[in-house]
Amino acid sequence: MNKSKSIVSVRYEESKSDEPLLRLTLFSNTMKKFFVFLFTLLILIGSEYYFLTELFAQKRIPVLAVSLLVTIGCLFFLFRYFKRSIFPS
């Protein structure tokens, strides 16, 4: 006598108790991105301030070079970090 093989399917069923955890995780990830953006933006504003102040006032080359490098670095970081959300594929 041949026995038929039974196939058992196991599914993950989302319960209503998982929804707050999912929302909290999404909120946490969004807030992390927001704080990284704010911190980088603050550094960018500060470095641009020093760059423009030195450019129009005393024109000290080391301060100009460092502030310009920090400004370019911040712009590059912002572009690379938010590349997926700004330019969707």
SEMI-404892 format. One record per atom (N, C-alpha, C): residue in one letter; x, y, z; residue number from 1. Coordinates in steps of 0.001 Angstrom, whole numbers. Layout:
REM residues N
- vexpa	x	y	z	semar
- A	X	Y	Z	NUM
...
END
This chain:
REM residues 89
- vexpa	x	y	z	semar
- M	828	-1159	0	1
- M	0	0	0	1
- M	888	1243	0	1
- N	594	2164	-915	2
- N	1340	3421	-1024	2
- N	709	4479	-137	2
- K	1577	5084	648	3
- K	1107	6204	1457	3
- K	1446	7490	726	3
- S	523	8374	658	4
- S	812	9662	23	4
- S	1575	10540	1019	4
- K	2517	11251	466	5
- K	3309	12138	1319	5
- K	2522	13425	1541	5
- S	2478	13795	2778	6
- S	1769	15039	3077	6
- S	2794	16167	3205	6
- I	2410	17275	2689	7
- I	3268	18445	2741	7
- I	2687	19396	3778	7
- V	3559	19769	4675	8
- V	3125	20664	5742	8
- V	3711	22042	5460	8
- S	2859	23000	5412	9
- S	3286	24365	5164	9
- S	3236	25142	6472	9
- V	4345	25757	6791	10
- V	4405	26552	8014	10
- V	4566	28009	7599	10
- R	3656	28803	7989	11
- R	3700	30216	7662	11
- R	3865	31017	8942	11
- Y	4527	32145	8742	12
- Y	4617	33080	9860	12
- Y	3432	34017	9753	12
- E	2591	33937	10721	13
- E	1422	34797	10721	13
- E	1704	35994	11624	13
- E	1526	37161	11052	14
- E	1754	38365	11830	14
- E	593	38565	12793	14
- S	959	38794	13993	15
- S	-82	39064	14975	15
- S	-150	40567	15227	15
- K	-1174	40977	15886	16
- K	-1331	42395	16148	16
- K	-309	42884	17172	16
- S	286	41977	17909	17
- S	1287	42389	18896	17
- S	2623	42720	18229	17
- D	2856	42272	16996	18
- D	4097	42569	16293	18
- D	4094	43958	15666	18
- E	2943	44537	15466	19
- E	2853	45825	14793	19
- E	3550	46953	15557	19
- P	3372	47097	16864	20
- P	4095	48185	17566	20
- P	5619	48010	17509	20
- L	6073	46773	17561	21
- L	7509	46532	17480	21
- L	8049	46937	16114	21
- L	7315	46638	15064	22
- L	7721	47025	13715	22
- L	7737	48548	13570	22
- R	6732	49209	14079	23
- R	6684	50670	14013	23
- R	7831	51286	14809	23
- L	8137	50715	15966	24
- L	9231	51228	16787	24
- L	10567	51065	16085	24
- T	10762	49943	15406	25
- T	12000	49717	14676	25
- T	12132	50694	13515	25
- L	11061	50905	12764	26
- L	11094	51859	11662	26
- L	11344	53278	12169	26
- F	10710	53630	13285	27
- F	10912	54955	13867	27
- F	12357	55115	14324	27
- S	12914	54079	14919	28
- S	14290	54136	15402	28
- S	15271	54307	14250	28
- N	15095	53564	13176	29
- N	15976	53687	12018	29
- N	15848	55064	11373	29
- T	14642	55571	11291	30
- T	14433	56888	10715	30
- T	15081	57967	11575	30
- M	14958	57837	12882	31
- M	15559	58825	13776	31
- M	17084	58776	13715	31
- K	17659	57584	13561	32
- K	19112	57484	13423	32
- K	19582	58207	12166	32
- K	18895	58018	11070	33
- K	19245	58708	9835	33
- K	19080	60221	9983	33
- F	18039	60626	10687	34
- F	17792	62046	10887	34
- F	18898	62679	11725	34
- F	19327	62004	12790	35
- F	20388	62553	13633	35
- F	21730	62573	12906	35
- V	22006	61576	12094	36
- V	23227	61601	11282	36
- V	23175	62777	10313	36
- F	22028	63003	9705	37
- F	21856	64127	8793	37
- F	22063	65458	9515	37
- L	21454	65624	10691	38
- L	21605	66871	11440	38
- L	23050	67110	11861	38
- F	23722	66082	12345	39
- F	25109	66227	12779	39
- F	26011	66605	11606	39
- T	25834	65943	10483	40
- T	26636	66263	9303	40
- T	26317	67665	8794	40
- L	25063	68048	8858	41
- L	24669	69388	8426	41
- L	25271	70470	9325	41
- L	25324	70220	10618	42
- L	25942	71174	11535	42
- L	27439	71326	11256	42
- I	28120	70227	11011	43
- I	29542	70293	10667	43
- I	29729	71039	9349	43
- L	28862	70774	8387	44
- L	28935	71451	7091	44
- L	28746	72956	7239	44
- I	27775	73376	8016	45
- I	27526	74807	8216	45
- I	28712	75461	8919	45
- G	29246	74799	9931	46
- G	30398	75353	10641	46
- G	31622	75482	9759	46
- S	31900	74466	8980	47
- S	33078	74527	8117	47
- S	32909	75566	7008	47
- E	31705	75714	6482	48
- E	31469	76758	5485	48
- E	31607	78150	6095	48
- Y	31164	78306	7334	49
- Y	31305	79588	8020	49
- Y	32784	79961	8155	49
- Y	33601	79031	8646	50
- Y	35033	79304	8783	50
- Y	35688	79540	7427	50
- F	35276	78790	6439	51
- F	35850	78961	5097	51
- F	35559	80361	4548	51
- L	34302	80762	4609	52
- L	33942	82079	4064	52
- L	34520	83220	4898	52
- T	34575	83044	6232	53
- T	35169	84074	7081	53
- T	36649	84266	6752	53
- E	37366	83172	6620	54
- E	38790	83277	6299	54
- E	39010	83770	4872	54
- L	38153	83403	3979	55
- L	38301	83805	2587	55
- L	38177	85313	2428	55
- F	37240	85927	3158	56
- F	37009	87359	3010	56
- F	37743	88207	4043	56
- A	38384	87585	5034	57
- A	39033	88382	6076	57
- A	40556	88210	6054	57
- Q	41059	87185	6716	58
- Q	42502	87075	6923	58
- Q	43212	86221	5884	58
- K	42511	85353	5249	59
- K	43043	84494	4172	59
- K	44238	83648	4621	59
- R	44096	83001	5780	60
- R	45131	82080	6240	60
- R	44953	80759	5489	60
- I	45981	80359	4806	61
- I	45920	79185	3924	61
- I	45611	77888	4691	61
- P	46242	77589	5832	62
- P	45911	76326	6519	62
- P	44447	76238	6945	62
- V	43900	77341	7456	63
- V	42495	77322	7879	63
- V	41584	77174	6666	63
- L	41913	77849	5576	64
- L	41126	77704	4341	64
- L	41153	76274	3835	64
- A	42328	75662	3848	65
- A	42461	74300	3327	65
- A	41676	73299	4173	65
- V	41801	73408	5496	66
- V	41096	72459	6372	66
- V	39590	72638	6258	66
- S	39123	73863	6294	67
- S	37675	74071	6223	67
- S	37111	73672	4860	67
- L	37870	73883	3799	68
- L	37409	73446	2480	68
- L	37366	71916	2388	68
- L	38365	71254	2950	69
- L	38369	69785	2946	69
- L	37212	69218	3767	69
- V	36927	69828	4907	70
- V	35804	69370	5731	70
- V	34486	69597	4999	70
- T	34346	70725	4334	71
- T	33127	71019	3570	71
- T	32925	69997	2454	71
- I	33979	69723	1715	72
- I	33881	68736	631	72
- I	33606	67342	1195	72
- G	34237	67015	2310	73
- G	34000	65710	2944	73
- G	32568	65550	3406	73
- C	32000	66598	4003	74
- C	30607	66535	4447	74
- C	29643	66380	3270	74
- L	29889	67127	2211	75
- L	29034	66999	1028	75
- L	29128	65609	421	75
- F	30339	65068	359	76
- F	30529	63714	-169	76
- F	29829	62687	709	76
- F	29958	62841	2039	77
- F	29299	61913	2958	77
- F	27788	61978	2824	77
- L	27242	63185	2763	78
- L	25789	63319	2615	78
- L	25305	62694	1316	78
- F	26055	62884	252	79
- F	25667	62286	-1026	79
- F	25702	60767	-956	79
- R	26773	60205	-396	80
- R	26909	58751	-324	80
- R	25904	58130	642	80
- Y	25648	58795	1764	81
- Y	24773	58238	2795	81
- Y	23310	58250	2373	81
- F	22906	59308	1694	82
- F	21511	59429	1300	82
- F	21303	59193	-193	82
- K	22211	58515	-829	83
- K	22135	58272	-2266	83
- K	20897	57470	-2646	83
- R	20549	56489	-1836	84
- R	19394	55639	-2165	84
- R	18073	56386	-2045	84
- S	17973	57275	-1065	85
- S	16705	57968	-881	85
- S	16564	59179	-1803	85
- I	17689	59773	-2213	86
- I	17616	60924	-3092	86
- I	17435	60500	-4548	86
- F	18215	59538	-4966	87
- F	18165	59047	-6357	87
- F	17705	57604	-6364	87
- P	16397	57357	-6435	88
- P	15945	55965	-6424	88
- P	16366	55244	-7703	88
- S	16712	53986	-7550	89
- S	17168	53184	-8696	89
- S	16023	52679	-9513	89
END
